Amino acid sequence: FALKLFPNMLPSTFQDNLKKEETMKKELQMRLAVAGFLQDTLKEMADRKTNSSTDKSGAKEVIEFIEKARVGEDLPNDKVIRIAQ
């Protein structure tokens, strides 16, 4: 009788919801880890370019790139490739 009134009360429904939540949490943790890695890498690149006395304009470019990435602006592919080199 209760199942006719509340068909979503089956244990399998709860397990599916728990699995979805677990996968979402794992995916979020992975995204945060990748974002942290990228931020650390960009900071390291900026520090290296800042320390080299021959390429001060490149250091400014990397720092501006980092700021734009933090804000969430769209970054053109050619600029990403130029910074990566």
Secondary structure, DSSP 8 states (H G I E B T S, - for coil): -HHHH-GGGSHHHHHHHHHHHHHHHHHHHHHHHHHHHHHHHHHHHHHHHHH-TT-HHHHHHHHHHHHHHHHT----HHHHHHHH-
